[in-house]
Amino acid sequence: MYRKLFKYVFVLIIFLVGFSSSAQCAMCRAVLESEEGGTKAEAINDGIVYLMIFPYVMVAIVFYVVYRMKFKKKPQEDV
């Protein structure tokens, strides 16, 4: 039981931990490095976070629907 729980917690931690990545297209990197104020870099980071939210929201909706279907109480019939 604890082994199974440990596996789930471990996978959850792996998904929640952020990894540093320097993978960018050449054009984006050139624009962000050439600007001095940093406003474009902040805007690109905000856009990435904005786009990242939607898959999580969709997965949450699917899990909620499955949860409601599985644990929905059946109406009692009057006999």
HTML snippet that shows the backbone in 3Dmol.js (N, CA, C, O; Angstrom):
<script src="https://3Dmol.org/build/3Dmol-min.js"></script>
<div id="view" style="width:600px;height:400px;position:relative"></div>
<script>
const pdb = `
ATOM      1  N   MET A   1       0.826  -1.188   0.000  1.00  0.00           N
ATOM      2  CA  MET A   1       0.000   0.000   0.000  1.00  0.00           C
ATOM      3  C   MET A   1       0.873   1.255   0.000  1.00  0.00           C
ATOM      4  O   MET A   1       0.661   2.170  -0.796  1.00  0.00           O
ATOM      5  N   TYR A   2       1.858   1.286   0.904  1.00  0.00           N
ATOM      6  CA  TYR A   2       2.718   2.464   0.986  1.00  0.00           C
ATOM      7  C   TYR A   2       3.600   2.588  -0.252  1.00  0.00           C
ATOM      8  O   TYR A   2       3.950   3.694  -0.663  1.00  0.00           O
ATOM      9  N   ARG A   3       3.949   1.469  -0.834  1.00  0.00           N
ATOM     10  CA  ARG A   3       4.776   1.492  -2.028  1.00  0.00           C
ATOM     11  C   ARG A   3       4.022   2.142  -3.196  1.00  0.00           C
ATOM     12  O   ARG A   3       4.590   2.926  -3.957  1.00  0.00           O
ATOM     13  N   LYS A   4       2.751   1.807  -3.321  1.00  0.00           N
ATOM     14  CA  LYS A   4       1.924   2.390  -4.376  1.00  0.00           C
ATOM     15  C   LYS A   4       1.728   3.885  -4.139  1.00  0.00           C
ATOM     16  O   LYS A   4       1.814   4.681  -5.074  1.00  0.00           O
ATOM     17  N   LEU A   5       1.467   4.264  -2.898  1.00  0.00           N
ATOM     18  CA  LEU A   5       1.315   5.669  -2.547  1.00  0.00           C
ATOM     19  C   LEU A   5       2.604   6.434  -2.819  1.00  0.00           C
ATOM     20  O   LEU A   5       2.572   7.558  -3.320  1.00  0.00           O
ATOM     21  N   PHE A   6       3.743   5.822  -2.486  1.00  0.00           N
ATOM     22  CA  PHE A   6       5.032   6.457  -2.720  1.00  0.00           C
ATOM     23  C   PHE A   6       5.245   6.713  -4.208  1.00  0.00           C
ATOM     24  O   PHE A   6       5.756   7.765  -4.590  1.00  0.00           O
ATOM     25  N   LYS A   7       4.855   5.753  -5.052  1.00  0.00           N
ATOM     26  CA  LYS A   7       5.002   5.929  -6.495  1.00  0.00           C
ATOM     27  C   LYS A   7       4.182   7.116  -6.985  1.00  0.00           C
ATOM     28  O   LYS A   7       4.668   7.923  -7.778  1.00  0.00           O
ATOM     29  N   TYR A   8       2.943   7.225  -6.518  1.00  0.00           N
ATOM     30  CA  TYR A   8       2.093   8.342  -6.938  1.00  0.00           C
ATOM     31  C   TYR A   8       2.645   9.682  -6.469  1.00  0.00           C
ATOM     32  O   TYR A   8       2.643  10.655  -7.222  1.00  0.00           O
ATOM     33  N   VAL A   9       3.108   9.733  -5.248  1.00  0.00           N
ATOM     34  CA  VAL A   9       3.669  10.977  -4.716  1.00  0.00           C
ATOM     35  C   VAL A   9       4.944  11.344  -5.475  1.00  0.00           C
ATOM     36  O   VAL A   9       5.174  12.514  -5.781  1.00  0.00           O
ATOM     37  N   PHE A  10       5.759  10.356  -5.773  1.00  0.00           N
ATOM     38  CA  PHE A  10       6.998  10.598  -6.504  1.00  0.00           C
ATOM     39  C   PHE A  10       6.712  11.166  -7.893  1.00  0.00           C
ATOM     40  O   PHE A  10       7.347  12.134  -8.311  1.00  0.00           O
ATOM     41  N   VAL A  11       5.761  10.571  -8.603  1.00  0.00           N
ATOM     42  CA  VAL A  11       5.397  11.062  -9.942  1.00  0.00           C
ATOM     43  C   VAL A  11       4.831  12.475  -9.848  1.00  0.00           C
ATOM     44  O   VAL A  11       5.135  13.319 -10.691  1.00  0.00           O
ATOM     45  N   LEU A  12       4.018  12.739  -8.841  1.00  0.00           N
ATOM     46  CA  LEU A  12       3.460  14.077  -8.656  1.00  0.00           C
ATOM     47  C   LEU A  12       4.566  15.096  -8.406  1.00  0.00           C
ATOM     48  O   LEU A  12       4.529  16.194  -8.961  1.00  0.00           O
ATOM     49  N   ILE A  13       5.527  14.756  -7.596  1.00  0.00           N
ATOM     50  CA  ILE A  13       6.639  15.671  -7.308  1.00  0.00           C
ATOM     51  C   ILE A  13       7.450  15.934  -8.568  1.00  0.00           C
ATOM     52  O   ILE A  13       7.861  17.068  -8.815  1.00  0.00           O
ATOM     53  N   ILE A  14       7.684  14.898  -9.367  1.00  0.00           N
ATOM     54  CA  ILE A  14       8.447  15.071 -10.609  1.00  0.00           C
ATOM     55  C   ILE A  14       7.750  16.060 -11.540  1.00  0.00           C
ATOM     56  O   ILE A  14       8.406  16.888 -12.172  1.00  0.00           O
ATOM     57  N   PHE A  15       6.415  15.975 -11.626  1.00  0.00           N
ATOM     58  CA  PHE A  15       5.687  16.893 -12.500  1.00  0.00           C
ATOM     59  C   PHE A  15       5.634  18.310 -11.944  1.00  0.00           C
ATOM     60  O   PHE A  15       5.541  19.264 -12.716  1.00  0.00           O
ATOM     61  N   LEU A  16       5.688  18.465 -10.651  1.00  0.00           N
ATOM     62  CA  LEU A  16       5.576  19.795 -10.061  1.00  0.00           C
ATOM     63  C   LEU A  16       6.906  20.535  -9.962  1.00  0.00           C
ATOM     64  O   LEU A  16       6.929  21.760  -9.846  1.00  0.00           O
ATOM     65  N   VAL A  17       7.995  19.806 -10.007  1.00  0.00           N
ATOM     66  CA  VAL A  17       9.306  20.432  -9.896  1.00  0.00           C
ATOM     67  C   VAL A  17       9.672  21.046 -11.243  1.00  0.00           C
ATOM     68  O   VAL A  17       9.565  20.394 -12.282  1.00  0.00           O
ATOM     69  N   GLY A  18      10.098  22.286 -11.218  1.00  0.00           N
ATOM     70  CA  GLY A  18      10.478  22.954 -12.457  1.00  0.00           C
ATOM     71  C   GLY A  18      11.928  22.695 -12.798  1.00  0.00           C
ATOM     72  O   GLY A  18      12.798  22.711 -11.927  1.00  0.00           O
ATOM     73  N   PHE A  19      12.176  22.460 -14.050  1.00  0.00           N
ATOM     74  CA  PHE A  19      13.536  22.232 -14.509  1.00  0.00           C
ATOM     75  C   PHE A  19      13.982  23.423 -15.333  1.00  0.00           C
ATOM     76  O   PHE A  19      13.205  23.984 -16.105  1.00  0.00           O
ATOM     77  N   SER A  20      15.223  23.800 -15.168  1.00  0.00           N
ATOM     78  CA  SER A  20      15.778  24.902 -15.928  1.00  0.00           C
ATOM     79  C   SER A  20      16.056  24.440 -17.350  1.00  0.00           C
ATOM     80  O   SER A  20      16.650  23.384 -17.568  1.00  0.00           O
ATOM     81  N   SER A  21      15.626  25.232 -18.301  1.00  0.00           N
ATOM     82  CA  SER A  21      15.825  24.861 -19.697  1.00  0.00           C
ATOM     83  C   SER A  21      16.250  26.094 -20.473  1.00  0.00           C
ATOM     84  O   SER A  21      15.726  27.188 -20.263  1.00  0.00           O
ATOM     85  N   SER A  22      17.192  25.906 -21.362  1.00  0.00           N
ATOM     86  CA  SER A  22      17.637  27.031 -22.183  1.00  0.00           C
ATOM     87  C   SER A  22      17.293  26.798 -23.648  1.00  0.00           C
ATOM     88  O   SER A  22      17.959  27.327 -24.538  1.00  0.00           O
ATOM     89  N   ALA A  23      16.266  26.016 -23.895  1.00  0.00           N
ATOM     90  CA  ALA A  23      15.862  25.724 -25.268  1.00  0.00           C
ATOM     91  C   ALA A  23      14.919  26.817 -25.763  1.00  0.00           C
ATOM     92  O   ALA A  23      13.793  26.947 -25.282  1.00  0.00           O
ATOM     93  N   GLN A  24      15.383  27.582 -26.709  1.00  0.00           N
ATOM     94  CA  GLN A  24      14.580  28.621 -27.341  1.00  0.00           C
ATOM     95  C   GLN A  24      14.924  28.640 -28.812  1.00  0.00           C
ATOM     96  O   GLN A  24      16.007  28.222 -29.223  1.00  0.00           O
ATOM     97  N   CYS A  25      13.989  29.128 -29.593  1.00  0.00           N
ATOM     98  CA  CYS A  25      14.330  29.282 -31.007  1.00  0.00           C
ATOM     99  C   CYS A  25      15.357  30.412 -31.127  1.00  0.00           C
ATOM    100  O   CYS A  25      15.456  31.275 -30.255  1.00  0.00           O
ATOM    101  N   ALA A  26      16.103  30.388 -32.206  1.00  0.00           N
ATOM    102  CA  ALA A  26      17.187  31.359 -32.379  1.00  0.00           C
ATOM    103  C   ALA A  26      16.672  32.794 -32.442  1.00  0.00           C
ATOM    104  O   ALA A  26      17.312  33.707 -31.919  1.00  0.00           O
ATOM    105  N   MET A  27      15.522  32.997 -33.076  1.00  0.00           N
ATOM    106  CA  MET A  27      14.986  34.353 -33.198  1.00  0.00           C
ATOM    107  C   MET A  27      14.528  34.887 -31.843  1.00  0.00           C
ATOM    108  O   MET A  27      14.808  36.035 -31.500  1.00  0.00           O
ATOM    109  N   CYS A  28      13.829  34.062 -31.080  1.00  0.00           N
ATOM    110  CA  CYS A  28      13.362  34.512 -29.762  1.00  0.00           C
ATOM    111  C   CYS A  28      14.546  34.852 -28.872  1.00  0.00           C
ATOM    112  O   CYS A  28      14.546  35.873 -28.184  1.00  0.00           O
ATOM    113  N   ARG A  29      15.542  33.998 -28.892  1.00  0.00           N
ATOM    114  CA  ARG A  29      16.710  34.223 -28.050  1.00  0.00           C
ATOM    115  C   ARG A  29      17.424  35.522 -28.438  1.00  0.00           C
ATOM    116  O   ARG A  29      17.839  36.287 -27.568  1.00  0.00           O
ATOM    117  N   ALA A  30      17.563  35.769 -29.734  1.00  0.00           N
ATOM    118  CA  ALA A  30      18.243  36.981 -30.192  1.00  0.00           C
ATOM    119  C   ALA A  30      17.479  38.227 -29.775  1.00  0.00           C
ATOM    120  O   ALA A  30      18.088  39.205 -29.342  1.00  0.00           O
ATOM    121  N   VAL A  31      16.163  38.211 -29.896  1.00  0.00           N
ATOM    122  CA  VAL A  31      15.357  39.375 -29.523  1.00  0.00           C
ATOM    123  C   VAL A  31      15.440  39.613 -28.021  1.00  0.00           C
ATOM    124  O   VAL A  31      15.584  40.753 -27.581  1.00  0.00           O
ATOM    125  N   LEU A  32      15.351  38.550 -27.238  1.00  0.00           N
ATOM    126  CA  LEU A  32      15.359  38.711 -25.782  1.00  0.00           C
ATOM    127  C   LEU A  32      16.719  39.132 -25.250  1.00  0.00           C
ATOM    128  O   LEU A  32      16.796  39.859 -24.259  1.00  0.00           O
ATOM    129  N   GLU A  33      17.783  38.690 -25.885  1.00  0.00           N
ATOM    130  CA  GLU A  33      19.116  39.076 -25.418  1.00  0.00           C
ATOM    131  C   GLU A  33      19.482  40.485 -25.847  1.00  0.00           C
ATOM    132  O   GLU A  33      20.278  41.141 -25.176  1.00  0.00           O
ATOM    133  N   SER A  34      18.917  40.968 -26.954  1.00  0.00           N
ATOM    134  CA  SER A  34      19.290  42.288 -27.460  1.00  0.00           C
ATOM    135  C   SER A  34      18.552  43.414 -26.735  1.00  0.00           C
ATOM    136  O   SER A  34      19.016  44.554 -26.730  1.00  0.00           O
ATOM    137  N   GLU A  35      17.409  43.104 -26.126  1.00  0.00           N
ATOM    138  CA  GLU A  35      16.644  44.159 -25.467  1.00  0.00           C
ATOM    139  C   GLU A  35      17.204  44.408 -24.065  1.00  0.00           C
ATOM    140  O   GLU A  35      17.587  43.470 -23.366  1.00  0.00           O
ATOM    141  N   GLU A  36      17.248  45.664 -23.666  1.00  0.00           N
ATOM    142  CA  GLU A  36      17.844  46.011 -22.380  1.00  0.00           C
ATOM    143  C   GLU A  36      16.828  46.099 -21.251  1.00  0.00           C
ATOM    144  O   GLU A  36      17.154  45.765 -20.112  1.00  0.00           O
ATOM    145  N   GLY A  37      15.618  46.534 -21.531  1.00  0.00           N
ATOM    146  CA  GLY A  37      14.631  46.743 -20.474  1.00  0.00           C
ATOM    147  C   GLY A  37      14.092  45.461 -19.868  1.00  0.00           C
ATOM    148  O   GLY A  37      13.779  45.415 -18.679  1.00  0.00           O
ATOM    149  N   GLY A  38      13.985  44.436 -20.670  1.00  0.00           N
ATOM    150  CA  GLY A  38      13.455  43.176 -20.174  1.00  0.00           C
ATOM    151  C   GLY A  38      11.946  43.059 -20.260  1.00  0.00           C
ATOM    152  O   GLY A  38      11.380  42.078 -19.778  1.00  0.00           O
ATOM    153  N   THR A  39      11.276  44.042 -20.868  1.00  0.00           N
ATOM    154  CA  THR A  39       9.813  43.975 -20.935  1.00  0.00           C
ATOM    155  C   THR A  39       9.346  42.909 -21.919  1.00  0.00           C
ATOM    156  O   THR A  39       8.326  42.257 -21.695  1.00  0.00           O
ATOM    157  N   LYS A  40      10.091  42.731 -23.012  1.00  0.00           N
ATOM    158  CA  LYS A  40       9.714  41.683 -23.962  1.00  0.00           C
ATOM    159  C   LYS A  40       9.900  40.307 -23.353  1.00  0.00           C
ATOM    160  O   LYS A  40       9.081  39.416 -23.577  1.00  0.00           O
ATOM    161  N   ALA A  41      10.957  40.122 -22.591  1.00  0.00           N
ATOM    162  CA  ALA A  41      11.200  38.831 -21.944  1.00  0.00           C
ATOM    163  C   ALA A  41      10.077  38.516 -20.960  1.00  0.00           C
ATOM    164  O   ALA A  41       9.609  37.379 -20.892  1.00  0.00           O
ATOM    165  N   GLU A  42       9.650  39.512 -20.206  1.00  0.00           N
ATOM    166  CA  GLU A  42       8.545  39.306 -19.260  1.00  0.00           C
ATOM    167  C   GLU A  42       7.257  38.985 -19.998  1.00  0.00           C
ATOM    168  O   GLU A  42       6.479  38.140 -19.555  1.00  0.00           O
ATOM    169  N   ALA A  43       7.025  39.660 -21.129  1.00  0.00           N
ATOM    170  CA  ALA A  43       5.817  39.400 -21.898  1.00  0.00           C
ATOM    171  C   ALA A  43       5.818  37.987 -22.468  1.00  0.00           C
ATOM    172  O   ALA A  43       4.784  37.320 -22.468  1.00  0.00           O
ATOM    173  N   ILE A  44       6.951  37.533 -22.944  1.00  0.00           N
ATOM    174  CA  ILE A  44       7.035  36.170 -23.475  1.00  0.00           C
ATOM    175  C   ILE A  44       6.839  35.154 -22.359  1.00  0.00           C
ATOM    176  O   ILE A  44       6.151  34.152 -22.555  1.00  0.00           O
ATOM    177  N   ASN A  45       7.422  35.391 -21.206  1.00  0.00           N
ATOM    178  CA  ASN A  45       7.231  34.478 -20.070  1.00  0.00           C
ATOM    179  C   ASN A  45       5.769  34.446 -19.631  1.00  0.00           C
ATOM    180  O   ASN A  45       5.239  33.379 -19.322  1.00  0.00           O
ATOM    181  N   ASP A  46       5.120  35.594 -19.600  1.00  0.00           N
ATOM    182  CA  ASP A  46       3.689  35.631 -19.242  1.00  0.00           C
ATOM    183  C   ASP A  46       2.851  34.870 -20.266  1.00  0.00           C
ATOM    184  O   ASP A  46       1.914  34.162 -19.898  1.00  0.00           O
ATOM    185  N   GLY A  47       3.181  35.013 -21.537  1.00  0.00           N
ATOM    186  CA  GLY A  47       2.459  34.289 -22.577  1.00  0.00           C
ATOM    187  C   GLY A  47       2.629  32.788 -22.452  1.00  0.00           C
ATOM    188  O   GLY A  47       1.680  32.034 -22.669  1.00  0.00           O
ATOM    189  N   ILE A  48       3.819  32.350 -22.106  1.00  0.00           N
ATOM    190  CA  ILE A  48       4.069  30.920 -21.922  1.00  0.00           C
ATOM    191  C   ILE A  48       3.247  30.392 -20.755  1.00  0.00           C
ATOM    192  O   ILE A  48       2.638  29.327 -20.858  1.00  0.00           O
ATOM    193  N   VAL A  49       3.224  31.117 -19.663  1.00  0.00           N
ATOM    194  CA  VAL A  49       2.436  30.688 -18.505  1.00  0.00           C
ATOM    195  C   VAL A  49       0.950  30.669 -18.849  1.00  0.00           C
ATOM    196  O   VAL A  49       0.231  29.757 -18.443  1.00  0.00           O
ATOM    197  N   TYR A  50       0.494  31.656 -19.584  1.00  0.00           N
ATOM    198  CA  TYR A  50      -0.908  31.720 -19.997  1.00  0.00           C
ATOM    199  C   TYR A  50      -1.276  30.505 -20.848  1.00  0.00           C
ATOM    200  O   TYR A  50      -2.330  29.903 -20.641  1.00  0.00           O
ATOM    201  N   LEU A  51      -0.427  30.146 -21.791  1.00  0.00           N
ATOM    202  CA  LEU A  51      -0.693  28.984 -22.638  1.00  0.00           C
ATOM    203  C   LEU A  51      -0.575  27.672 -21.872  1.00  0.00           C
ATOM    204  O   LEU A  51      -1.207  26.682 -22.241  1.00  0.00           O
ATOM    205  N   MET A  52       0.217  27.654 -20.823  1.00  0.00           N
ATOM    206  CA  MET A  52       0.421  26.440 -20.043  1.00  0.00           C
ATOM    207  C   MET A  52      -0.786  26.119 -19.158  1.00  0.00           C
ATOM    208  O   MET A  52      -0.978  24.962 -18.784  1.00  0.00           O
ATOM    209  N   ILE A  53      -1.587  27.107 -18.822  1.00  0.00           N
ATOM    210  CA  ILE A  53      -2.708  26.910 -17.902  1.00  0.00           C
ATOM    211  C   ILE A  53      -3.805  26.051 -18.524  1.00  0.00           C
ATOM    212  O   ILE A  53      -4.405  25.233 -17.827  1.00  0.00           O
ATOM    213  N   PHE A  54      -4.079  26.215 -19.806  1.00  0.00           N
ATOM    214  CA  PHE A  54      -5.223  25.547 -20.429  1.00  0.00           C
ATOM    215  C   PHE A  54      -5.158  24.022 -20.402  1.00  0.00           C
ATOM    216  O   PHE A  54      -6.183  23.402 -20.121  1.00  0.00           O
ATOM    217  N   PRO A  55      -4.032  23.380 -20.673  1.00  0.00           N
ATOM    218  CA  PRO A  55      -4.024  21.915 -20.562  1.00  0.00           C
ATOM    219  C   PRO A  55      -4.340  21.433 -19.144  1.00  0.00           C
ATOM    220  O   PRO A  55      -5.029  20.427 -18.975  1.00  0.00           O
ATOM    221  N   TYR A  56      -3.848  22.136 -18.134  1.00  0.00           N
ATOM    222  CA  TYR A  56      -4.142  21.746 -16.757  1.00  0.00           C
ATOM    223  C   TYR A  56      -5.626  21.914 -16.433  1.00  0.00           C
ATOM    224  O   TYR A  56      -6.208  21.086 -15.730  1.00  0.00           O
ATOM    225  N   VAL A  57      -6.230  22.970 -16.937  1.00  0.00           N
ATOM    226  CA  VAL A  57      -7.659  23.185 -16.706  1.00  0.00           C
ATOM    227  C   VAL A  57      -8.473  22.088 -17.392  1.00  0.00           C
ATOM    228  O   VAL A  57      -9.431  21.573 -16.814  1.00  0.00           O
ATOM    229  N   MET A  58      -8.097  21.730 -18.616  1.00  0.00           N
ATOM    230  CA  MET A  58      -8.830  20.682 -19.326  1.00  0.00           C
ATOM    231  C   MET A  58      -8.708  19.337 -18.616  1.00  0.00           C
ATOM    232  O   MET A  58      -9.696  18.611 -18.504  1.00  0.00           O
ATOM    233  N   VAL A  59      -7.526  18.996 -18.141  1.00  0.00           N
ATOM    234  CA  VAL A  59      -7.342  17.735 -17.410  1.00  0.00           C
ATOM    235  C   VAL A  59      -8.150  17.758 -16.116  1.00  0.00           C
ATOM    236  O   VAL A  59      -8.747  16.747 -15.746  1.00  0.00           O
ATOM    237  N   ALA A  60      -8.176  18.875 -15.436  1.00  0.00           N
ATOM    238  CA  ALA A  60      -8.954  18.982 -14.200  1.00  0.00           C
ATOM    239  C   ALA A  60     -10.444  18.785 -14.483  1.00  0.00           C
ATOM    240  O   ALA A  60     -11.137  18.129 -13.706  1.00  0.00           O
ATOM    241  N   ILE A  61     -10.937  19.339 -15.575  1.00  0.00           N
ATOM    242  CA  ILE A  61     -12.345  19.174 -15.933  1.00  0.00           C
ATOM    243  C   ILE A  61     -12.655  17.706 -16.224  1.00  0.00           C
ATOM    244  O   ILE A  61     -13.687  17.192 -15.792  1.00  0.00           O
ATOM    245  N   VAL A  62     -11.772  17.036 -16.947  1.00  0.00           N
ATOM    246  CA  VAL A  62     -11.981  15.617 -17.242  1.00  0.00           C
ATOM    247  C   VAL A  62     -12.014  14.804 -15.953  1.00  0.00           C
ATOM    248  O   VAL A  62     -12.887  13.952 -15.786  1.00  0.00           O
ATOM    249  N   PHE A  63     -11.084  15.052 -15.047  1.00  0.00           N
ATOM    250  CA  PHE A  63     -11.075  14.322 -13.782  1.00  0.00           C
ATOM    251  C   PHE A  63     -12.328  14.622 -12.961  1.00  0.00           C
ATOM    252  O   PHE A  63     -12.856  13.729 -12.298  1.00  0.00           O
ATOM    253  N   TYR A  64     -12.804  15.849 -12.995  1.00  0.00           N
ATOM    254  CA  TYR A  64     -14.016  16.190 -12.258  1.00  0.00           C
ATOM    255  C   TYR A  64     -15.227  15.450 -12.826  1.00  0.00           C
ATOM    256  O   TYR A  64     -16.054  14.933 -12.076  1.00  0.00           O
ATOM    257  N   VAL A  65     -15.326  15.404 -14.151  1.00  0.00           N
ATOM    258  CA  VAL A  65     -16.448  14.706 -14.782  1.00  0.00           C
ATOM    259  C   VAL A  65     -16.400  13.219 -14.458  1.00  0.00           C
ATOM    260  O   VAL A  65     -17.429  12.619 -14.151  1.00  0.00           O
ATOM    261  N   VAL A  66     -15.229  12.628 -14.522  1.00  0.00           N
ATOM    262  CA  VAL A  66     -15.096  11.202 -14.178  1.00  0.00           C
ATOM    263  C   VAL A  66     -15.444  10.985 -12.716  1.00  0.00           C
ATOM    264  O   VAL A  66     -16.122  10.015 -12.380  1.00  0.00           O
ATOM    265  N   TYR A  67     -14.996  11.862 -11.855  1.00  0.00           N
ATOM    266  CA  TYR A  67     -15.311  11.750 -10.431  1.00  0.00           C
ATOM    267  C   TYR A  67     -16.817  11.815 -10.195  1.00  0.00           C
ATOM    268  O   TYR A  67     -17.368  11.020  -9.433  1.00  0.00           O
ATOM    269  N   ARG A  68     -17.477  12.767 -10.853  1.00  0.00           N
ATOM    270  CA  ARG A  68     -18.934  12.907 -10.684  1.00  0.00           C
ATOM    271  C   ARG A  68     -19.676  11.687 -11.225  1.00  0.00           C
ATOM    272  O   ARG A  68     -20.673  11.259 -10.643  1.00  0.00           O
ATOM    273  N   MET A  69     -19.200  11.132 -12.326  1.00  0.00           N
ATOM    274  CA  MET A  69     -19.852   9.956 -12.894  1.00  0.00           C
ATOM    275  C   MET A  69     -19.675   8.739 -11.994  1.00  0.00           C
ATOM    276  O   MET A  69     -20.588   7.925 -11.853  1.00  0.00           O
ATOM    277  N   LYS A  70     -18.516   8.621 -11.395  1.00  0.00           N
ATOM    278  CA  LYS A  70     -18.230   7.442 -10.577  1.00  0.00           C
ATOM    279  C   LYS A  70     -18.937   7.493  -9.230  1.00  0.00           C
ATOM    280  O   LYS A  70     -19.418   6.469  -8.745  1.00  0.00           O
ATOM    281  N   PHE A  71     -19.005   8.656  -8.628  1.00  0.00           N
ATOM    282  CA  PHE A  71     -19.546   8.775  -7.274  1.00  0.00           C
ATOM    283  C   PHE A  71     -20.927   9.421  -7.230  1.00  0.00           C
ATOM    284  O   PHE A  71     -21.394   9.820  -6.163  1.00  0.00           O
ATOM    285  N   LYS A  72     -21.567   9.523  -8.363  1.00  0.00           N
ATOM    286  CA  LYS A  72     -22.915  10.101  -8.382  1.00  0.00           C
ATOM    287  C   LYS A  72     -23.884   9.119  -7.729  1.00  0.00           C
ATOM    288  O   LYS A  72     -23.899   7.935  -8.063  1.00  0.00           O
ATOM    289  N   LYS A  73     -24.678   9.614  -6.811  1.00  0.00           N
ATOM    290  CA  LYS A  73     -25.639   8.754  -6.127  1.00  0.00           C
ATOM    291  C   LYS A  73     -26.803   8.473  -7.050  1.00  0.00           C
ATOM    292  O   LYS A  73     -27.325   9.360  -7.726  1.00  0.00           O
ATOM    293  N   LYS A  74     -27.187   7.226  -7.058  1.00  0.00           N
ATOM    294  CA  LYS A  74     -28.334   6.825  -7.885  1.00  0.00           C
ATOM    295  C   LYS A  74     -29.617   7.221  -7.158  1.00  0.00           C
ATOM    296  O   LYS A  74     -29.721   7.055  -5.943  1.00  0.00           O
ATOM    297  N   PRO A  75     -30.586   7.742  -7.897  1.00  0.00           N
ATOM    298  CA  PRO A  75     -31.848   8.113  -7.240  1.00  0.00           C
ATOM    299  C   PRO A  75     -32.564   6.853  -6.708  1.00  0.00           C
ATOM    300  O   PRO A  75     -32.590   5.807  -7.355  1.00  0.00           O
ATOM    301  N   GLN A  76     -33.128   6.998  -5.532  1.00  0.00           N
ATOM    302  CA  GLN A  76     -33.832   5.871  -4.925  1.00  0.00           C
ATOM    303  C   GLN A  76     -35.228   5.786  -5.503  1.00  0.00           C
ATOM    304  O   GLN A  76     -35.930   6.790  -5.625  1.00  0.00           O
ATOM    305  N   GLU A  77     -35.618   4.577  -5.854  1.00  0.00           N
ATOM    306  CA  GLU A  77     -36.942   4.364  -6.420  1.00  0.00           C
ATOM    307  C   GLU A  77     -37.914   4.058  -5.303  1.00  0.00           C
ATOM    308  O   GLU A  77     -37.597   3.298  -4.388  1.00  0.00           O
ATOM    309  N   ASP A  78     -39.091   4.644  -5.372  1.00  0.00           N
ATOM    310  CA  ASP A  78     -40.127   4.352  -4.392  1.00  0.00           C
ATOM    311  C   ASP A  78     -40.805   3.042  -4.775  1.00  0.00           C
ATOM    312  O   ASP A  78     -41.228   2.849  -5.914  1.00  0.00           O
ATOM    313  N   VAL A  79     -40.895   2.159  -3.804  1.00  0.00           N
ATOM    314  CA  VAL A  79     -41.500   0.858  -4.078  1.00  0.00           C
ATOM    315  C   VAL A  79     -42.875   0.785  -3.481  1.00  0.00           C
ATOM    316  O   VAL A  79     -43.549  -0.238  -3.606  1.00  0.00           O
TER     317      VAL A  79
END
`;
const viewer = $3Dmol.createViewer("view");
viewer.addModel(pdb, "pdb");
viewer.setStyle({}, {cartoon: {color: "spectrum"}});
viewer.zoomTo();
viewer.render();
</script>
